[in-house]
Amino acid sequence: MRVKKFIGAVAGLAAVGLVAGCSAGGGEAASGDQHVTVWLYPVIADEAAHKEFWDQTISDFEKANEGITVDYEIFPWANRDESLQTAIAANKGPDLVYLIPDQLTAYESSIEPMDDYLSDEHKDQILENVTESITLDAGMMGAPLLTSAMTLICNQAAFDAAGVTEFPETWDDIKEIAPAFADAGMYALNYPASAENTLNMTYYPLLWQAGGEVYTDDGEVGFDSPEGVSALEFITELAEMGALDPDALTTSVPLEQTAIAQGKVGCTWNNSVPELEPFWGEENIRVLAPLTDEESVAYGTVGSLSMLKSTESKDAAGAFAEYATSAEVIKPYLEASGFFSALDTDPIYPADSLLGQVEQYVPLTTVGELAESSRALMGVLSPEIQASLLGQKSPEDALNDAATAAEPLLK
């Protein structure tokens, strides 16, 4: 196995700080062979474990597929879009690249649909909500590697300190327990509202729970609906009650500096079990179903291997994508990273473990509506939501103003 040193696919990429990947083939493929390049990101926090997985996966694939060599490169999360955009513009992009759903819409014109490259058996295994999250008009825009579930997680120690004996299931339950937490100098919910936080993990889950949508079926803004107003009224009322940490509404600091780390927050849907365990302790973490208003739903991302149209070895790239995302191959990757399977297979984690408890809620997750304007829309909507939470605007006025500002983004 030779280490492939990265010099820079195009000018400007060399400064990205790439971690070199390994390949059983390496370099240029021999004449007549097919060569596949893959761009990845550090999903497994342990760099050595991450490289070990891909080294072994590629080695096994190449042994079973003579004539195909696979190279991979691991980029940092920071500036990943800039690097990929530059490479695509220079026709120096990879054959396969790890993308999440809102990136699928951004790069749709450069992506080859995977429908014809994945077997029917493989496609039938993909969870229905996952299939929806990676499907655009052109087809299935990736082979899903993983999914997540940002369900409700509560702190038993905080509930004990507040004298609250039952965990919430609905919005009304949250409002009912909020005064007890406030009286104990704590907060019923974690709600980070500064601009650095994605609405996928703050406001949008409430919008979906109310039965609302970010976009209408006609592609217009949908968050200014009665359901959207109801969701913002709910969280604004909690802010007025002192049920939310006021610092989290305006500033973003490392988790260890937050009220969550101090044990002063009852529940959160913005954090994962691995994030919370060092601060709350395994014994205090309670995994619950997503909150309910009209329905119980949570955000969950999906990471996929997507094929660029520019690849000259589409069949080989498709074969590797199917292999690398198959149930048995991807299982150790999921176990090492703490994510969940995108396939309808046996659970990855024991049912009584914390991750096993989260895993059961994967079918209740959504990535939301896919649209090219998704990220820009958040930039318009976030400050208006914050204005409502700070008492500067009514929820209805805030959403109406955001809808007006969003109109140019939809054209």
PLY file of the C-alpha trace (Angstrom):
ply
format ascii 1.0
element vertex 411
property float x
property float y
property float z
element edge 410
property int vertex1
property int vertex2
end_header
0.00 0.00 0.00
1.45 3.33 -1.06
0.67 6.67 0.57
-0.73 9.13 -1.94
0.72 12.58 -1.28
-1.59 15.47 -2.10
0.05 18.34 -3.94
-3.09 20.22 -4.90
-5.69 19.47 -7.54
-5.96 23.11 -8.50
-4.44 26.38 -7.39
-5.79 27.39 -4.00
-6.43 23.87 -2.68
-2.95 23.29 -1.28
-3.67 25.54 1.69
-6.63 23.49 2.82
-4.46 21.40 5.14
-5.33 18.01 3.70
-4.61 14.80 5.56
-3.07 12.33 3.14
-5.13 9.23 2.36
-3.99 5.77 1.38
-4.75 3.63 -1.62
-3.85 0.13 -2.58
-3.35 1.48 -6.08
-2.15 5.05 -5.65
-1.12 7.48 -8.38
-2.33 7.03 -11.93
-4.07 3.83 -12.89
-2.41 1.61 -15.47
-3.65 1.75 -19.04
-7.01 0.01 -19.34
-7.67 0.14 -15.61
-10.34 2.28 -13.94
-9.30 4.80 -11.33
-11.69 6.28 -8.74
-10.89 9.26 -6.50
-12.91 9.94 -3.34
-13.00 13.09 -1.21
-13.92 12.54 2.43
-14.12 14.46 5.71
-13.25 13.42 9.31
-16.54 11.82 10.33
-14.62 9.58 12.76
-12.91 11.94 15.19
-9.94 9.61 15.69
-7.84 10.31 12.59
-6.00 6.96 12.77
-9.27 5.03 13.08
-10.77 6.99 10.20
-7.84 6.22 7.90
-7.76 2.59 9.01
-11.40 2.11 8.00
-10.95 3.55 4.52
-7.62 1.78 3.97
-9.22 -1.58 4.77
-12.42 -0.88 2.83
-10.51 0.13 -0.29
-8.11 -2.79 -0.01
-10.98 -5.28 0.26
-12.81 -3.65 -2.65
-9.76 -3.65 -4.93
-9.05 -7.32 -4.21
-12.58 -8.20 -5.30
-12.58 -5.83 -8.29
-9.42 -6.36 -10.31
-8.63 -3.45 -12.58
-10.16 -0.79 -10.31
-7.98 1.35 -8.06
-9.36 3.80 -5.50
-7.63 6.81 -3.96
-9.11 8.84 -1.13
-8.26 12.19 0.38
-9.45 13.54 3.73
-10.23 17.26 3.90
-11.02 19.29 7.04
-14.63 20.41 7.45
-13.66 24.08 7.26
-13.91 25.64 3.80
-14.95 22.37 2.22
-17.40 24.04 -0.16
-14.83 26.54 -1.39
-12.39 23.72 -2.14
-14.96 21.63 -3.96
-16.33 24.56 -5.95
-12.82 25.50 -7.07
-12.06 21.93 -8.11
-15.30 21.51 -10.04
-14.80 24.81 -11.85
-11.32 23.68 -12.92
-12.60 20.22 -13.92
-10.35 18.73 -11.22
-13.06 17.39 -8.93
-13.13 13.88 -7.46
-15.24 11.03 -8.77
-17.04 10.60 -5.44
-17.43 13.14 -2.66
-19.12 13.11 0.75
-22.07 15.52 0.73
-24.97 16.35 3.04
-28.49 17.13 1.75
-28.29 20.91 1.35
-25.07 20.43 -0.62
-26.93 18.10 -2.99
-29.09 20.99 -4.09
-26.13 23.36 -4.37
-24.19 20.96 -6.60
-27.16 19.36 -8.36
-26.01 20.42 -11.83
-22.62 18.73 -11.23
-23.93 15.47 -9.72
-24.63 12.24 -11.56
-27.79 10.56 -10.16
-27.00 7.23 -8.53
-30.21 5.39 -9.49
-28.56 3.39 -12.28
-25.40 2.62 -10.30
-26.92 1.11 -7.15
-28.56 -2.31 -7.24
-32.30 -2.58 -6.68
-31.59 -4.62 -3.54
-29.40 -1.85 -2.14
-31.90 0.88 -2.97
-34.73 -1.11 -1.38
-32.76 -1.24 1.89
-32.48 2.54 2.21
-34.86 3.97 4.82
-37.81 5.81 3.30
-37.03 9.10 5.04
-33.40 8.84 3.95
-34.39 8.20 0.33
-36.56 11.33 0.43
-33.67 13.37 1.83
-31.32 12.59 -1.07
-33.81 12.59 -3.96
-34.20 15.59 -6.26
-35.94 15.92 -9.61
-33.04 14.22 -11.39
-33.09 11.21 -9.07
-31.18 9.84 -6.10
-28.19 12.14 -5.71
-25.99 9.96 -3.53
-25.41 6.62 -1.89
-26.13 7.23 1.82
-23.39 6.36 4.31
-24.96 7.49 7.56
-27.74 9.35 9.28
-28.27 11.04 12.63
-31.21 11.77 14.94
-31.40 14.93 17.06
-34.11 13.70 19.38
-35.03 15.11 22.80
-32.47 14.41 25.53
-33.06 15.37 29.17
-30.87 15.60 32.28
-32.18 13.52 35.18
-30.05 15.45 37.70
-31.52 18.77 36.57
-35.05 17.39 36.81
-34.34 16.15 40.32
-32.97 19.56 41.31
-36.06 21.27 39.90
-38.37 18.80 41.64
-39.91 17.69 38.34
-40.76 13.98 38.19
-42.10 13.51 34.65
-40.30 14.11 31.38
-42.00 16.17 28.66
-43.66 14.76 25.57
-45.43 17.83 24.18
-44.97 21.59 23.93
-47.57 22.01 26.66
-45.53 19.76 28.93
-42.50 22.03 28.46
-44.53 25.13 29.36
-45.89 23.34 32.42
-42.48 22.42 33.85
-40.71 25.66 32.89
-41.61 27.61 36.10
-40.13 24.89 38.31
-36.81 25.10 36.48
-36.83 28.90 36.61
-37.52 28.82 40.36
-34.48 26.54 40.77
-32.25 28.91 38.77
-32.22 26.63 35.73
-33.65 26.52 32.21
-36.21 24.05 30.92
-34.77 23.99 27.38
-31.58 24.69 25.50
-32.20 27.01 22.55
-29.12 28.57 20.90
-30.33 31.44 18.70
-27.12 33.17 17.58
-26.47 33.28 13.85
-23.79 30.55 14.03
-26.44 27.93 14.78
-28.28 26.16 12.00
-32.07 26.43 12.05
-32.17 22.70 11.26
-31.42 22.11 14.93
-33.35 24.98 16.50
-36.46 26.48 14.89
-37.15 24.06 12.04
-37.92 21.03 14.26
-40.58 23.14 16.00
-41.96 24.23 12.63
-42.22 20.60 11.52
-43.74 19.53 14.85
-46.45 22.15 14.33
-47.16 20.65 10.90
-45.50 23.48 8.98
-42.95 23.65 6.19
-39.95 25.79 5.32
-41.14 25.92 1.70
-44.58 25.34 0.21
-45.19 22.75 -2.49
-45.02 25.63 -4.99
-41.53 26.58 -3.85
-42.63 29.69 -1.97
-41.74 30.56 1.61
-43.79 28.47 4.02
-42.48 29.41 7.45
-44.77 32.46 7.75
-47.80 30.17 7.97
-50.01 29.83 11.07
-47.93 26.77 11.95
-44.73 28.78 11.69
-46.13 31.53 13.86
-47.28 28.97 16.42
-43.76 27.50 16.60
-42.15 30.91 17.11
-44.81 31.92 19.66
-44.01 28.78 21.65
-40.28 29.40 21.89
-40.77 33.16 22.39
-43.14 32.52 25.28
-40.49 30.30 26.87
-37.92 33.09 26.52
-40.33 35.50 28.23
-40.86 32.98 31.05
-37.12 32.72 31.69
-37.15 29.10 30.49
-34.26 29.71 28.06
-30.70 30.78 28.85
-30.62 34.45 27.71
-26.90 34.24 26.89
-27.55 31.46 24.38
-29.99 33.70 22.50
-27.25 36.12 21.46
-23.84 34.47 21.78
-22.18 31.22 20.75
-19.51 29.79 23.05
-17.86 26.37 23.41
-20.16 23.77 24.95
-18.06 23.56 28.11
-18.87 27.22 28.84
-22.66 26.86 28.51
-25.47 26.28 30.97
-25.70 22.76 29.52
-22.21 21.93 30.81
-23.09 23.47 34.16
-26.06 21.12 34.55
-28.55 24.00 34.45
-30.59 22.84 31.44
-33.41 20.33 31.59
-33.67 19.21 27.96
-32.10 19.75 24.55
-32.63 18.61 20.98
-29.55 20.52 19.78
-26.93 18.16 21.23
-25.96 14.53 20.82
-25.34 11.86 23.46
-21.53 11.90 22.97
-21.51 15.68 23.44
-23.56 15.54 26.64
-22.05 12.52 28.35
-18.86 14.23 29.64
-20.98 16.89 31.38
-24.13 15.07 32.47
-22.77 11.58 32.98
-24.25 8.50 31.37
-26.41 7.84 34.42
-28.27 11.15 34.03
-28.98 11.10 30.29
-32.57 10.29 29.34
-33.29 9.77 25.64
-36.87 10.65 24.69
-39.03 10.91 21.59
-38.97 14.23 19.71
-41.41 16.75 21.16
-44.94 16.76 19.78
-47.36 19.49 18.85
-49.22 18.16 15.82
-46.60 15.47 15.20
-43.36 14.10 16.62
-40.44 14.82 14.31
-36.73 15.65 14.66
-33.89 16.76 12.47
-31.40 14.20 11.23
-28.68 14.69 8.66
-27.69 12.21 5.96
-24.15 11.84 4.65
-23.80 10.37 1.16
-21.20 9.51 -1.42
-22.18 11.50 -4.49
-20.77 11.01 -7.99
-19.73 13.99 -10.07
-20.76 14.06 -13.72
-17.14 14.68 -14.71
-15.96 11.23 -13.65
-14.65 9.08 -16.48
-15.17 5.83 -14.55
-18.83 6.00 -13.61
-19.41 2.25 -13.38
-16.35 1.78 -11.18
-17.30 4.75 -8.98
-20.84 3.40 -8.65
-19.55 -0.05 -7.73
-17.35 1.39 -5.00
-20.17 3.58 -3.68
-22.46 0.57 -3.41
-19.79 -1.51 -1.70
-18.64 1.17 0.76
-22.20 1.99 1.85
-23.41 -1.62 2.18
-24.66 -2.71 5.60
-21.79 -4.93 6.74
-19.00 -2.77 5.33
-20.26 0.49 6.84
-21.10 -0.92 10.29
-17.66 -0.39 11.92
-17.58 3.14 10.48
-20.88 3.92 12.17
-19.83 2.34 15.46
-16.61 4.37 15.52
-18.35 7.65 14.67
-21.56 7.35 16.72
-23.84 7.74 13.70
-26.64 5.46 12.53
-27.36 3.32 9.51
-29.24 4.80 6.56
-30.42 1.28 5.74
-33.32 -0.76 7.08
-31.16 -3.39 8.76
-30.53 -4.72 12.24
-29.72 -2.00 14.80
-26.09 -0.93 15.08
-26.15 -0.43 18.85
-27.58 -2.48 21.76
-31.16 -1.44 22.49
-30.36 -0.58 26.12
-27.40 1.66 25.27
-27.83 5.41 24.96
-27.05 5.38 21.23
-29.37 2.40 20.84
-32.15 4.45 22.40
-31.50 7.31 19.99
-31.33 4.89 17.06
-34.98 3.92 17.43
-36.00 7.46 16.49
-34.09 7.59 13.18
-37.32 6.90 11.19
-38.87 10.03 12.78
-36.19 12.33 11.40
-36.13 14.61 8.38
-33.58 16.85 6.71
-36.41 19.16 5.74
-37.16 20.53 2.32
-34.32 20.56 -0.20
-33.86 23.80 -2.09
-30.92 25.68 -3.53
-31.79 28.70 -1.40
-31.83 26.74 1.89
-28.67 28.20 3.40
-29.33 31.75 2.22
-32.85 31.51 3.62
-31.47 30.72 7.07
-29.37 33.86 6.88
-32.53 35.91 6.39
-34.70 34.07 8.90
-32.28 33.65 11.84
-32.05 37.34 12.84
-35.83 37.71 12.68
-36.33 34.72 14.98
-33.74 36.21 17.32
-35.59 39.54 17.26
-38.77 37.78 18.40
-36.95 35.94 21.18
-35.44 39.21 22.41
-38.84 40.91 22.48
-38.02 43.30 19.65
-40.75 42.04 17.31
-43.87 39.94 17.58
-43.51 36.39 16.20
-45.93 37.19 13.36
-44.12 40.41 12.38
-40.72 38.68 12.54
-41.80 35.92 10.18
-43.56 38.29 7.82
-40.44 40.46 7.61
-38.30 37.38 6.98
-40.66 36.22 4.23
-40.44 39.60 2.51
-36.65 39.61 2.72
-36.53 36.03 1.37
-38.50 36.75 -1.83
-35.41 37.63 -3.95
-33.77 34.37 -2.91
-36.51 32.28 -4.49
-36.29 33.75 -7.98
0 1
1 2
2 3
3 4
4 5
5 6
6 7
7 8
8 9
9 10
10 11
11 12
12 13
13 14
14 15
15 16
16 17
17 18
18 19
19 20
20 21
21 22
22 23
23 24
24 25
25 26
26 27
27 28
28 29
29 30
30 31
31 32
32 33
33 34
34 35
35 36
36 37
37 38
38 39
39 40
40 41
41 42
42 43
43 44
44 45
45 46
46 47
47 48
48 49
49 50
50 51
51 52
52 53
53 54
54 55
55 56
56 57
57 58
58 59
59 60
60 61
61 62
62 63
63 64
64 65
65 66
66 67
67 68
68 69
69 70
70 71
71 72
72 73
73 74
74 75
75 76
76 77
77 78
78 79
79 80
80 81
81 82
82 83
83 84
84 85
85 86
86 87
87 88
88 89
89 90
90 91
91 92
92 93
93 94
94 95
95 96
96 97
97 98
98 99
99 100
100 101
101 102
102 103
103 104
104 105
105 106
106 107
107 108
108 109
109 110
110 111
111 112
112 113
113 114
114 115
115 116
116 117
117 118
118 119
119 120
120 121
121 122
122 123
123 124
124 125
125 126
126 127
127 128
128 129
129 130
130 131
131 132
132 133
133 134
134 135
135 136
136 137
137 138
138 139
139 140
140 141
141 142
142 143
143 144
144 145
145 146
146 147
147 148
148 149
149 150
150 151
151 152
152 153
153 154
154 155
155 156
156 157
157 158
158 159
159 160
160 161
161 162
162 163
163 164
164 165
165 166
166 167
167 168
168 169
169 170
170 171
171 172
172 173
173 174
174 175
175 176
176 177
177 178
178 179
179 180
180 181
181 182
182 183
183 184
184 185
185 186
186 187
187 188
188 189
189 190
190 191
191 192
192 193
193 194
194 195
195 196
196 197
197 198
198 199
199 200
200 201
201 202
202 203
203 204
204 205
205 206
206 207
207 208
208 209
209 210
210 211
211 212
212 213
213 214
214 215
215 216
216 217
217 218
218 219
219 220
220 221
221 222
222 223
223 224
224 225
225 226
226 227
227 228
228 229
229 230
230 231
231 232
232 233
233 234
234 235
235 236
236 237
237 238
238 239
239 240
240 241
241 242
242 243
243 244
244 245
245 246
246 247
247 248
248 249
249 250
250 251
251 252
252 253
253 254
254 255
255 256
256 257
257 258
258 259
259 260
260 261
261 262
262 263
263 264
264 265
265 266
266 267
267 268
268 269
269 270
270 271
271 272
272 273
273 274
274 275
275 276
276 277
277 278
278 279
279 280
280 281
281 282
282 283
283 284
284 285
285 286
286 287
287 288
288 289
289 290
290 291
291 292
292 293
293 294
294 295
295 296
296 297
297 298
298 299
299 300
300 301
301 302
302 303
303 304
304 305
305 306
306 307
307 308
308 309
309 310
310 311
311 312
312 313
313 314
314 315
315 316
316 317
317 318
318 319
319 320
320 321
321 322
322 323
323 324
324 325
325 326
326 327
327 328
328 329
329 330
330 331
331 332
332 333
333 334
334 335
335 336
336 337
337 338
338 339
339 340
340 341
341 342
342 343
343 344
344 345
345 346
346 347
347 348
348 349
349 350
350 351
351 352
352 353
353 354
354 355
355 356
356 357
357 358
358 359
359 360
360 361
361 362
362 363
363 364
364 365
365 366
366 367
367 368
368 369
369 370
370 371
371 372
372 373
373 374
374 375
375 376
376 377
377 378
378 379
379 380
380 381
381 382
382 383
383 384
384 385
385 386
386 387
387 388
388 389
389 390
390 391
391 392
392 393
393 394
394 395
395 396
396 397
397 398
398 399
399 400
400 401
401 402
402 403
403 404
404 405
405 406
406 407
407 408
408 409
409 410
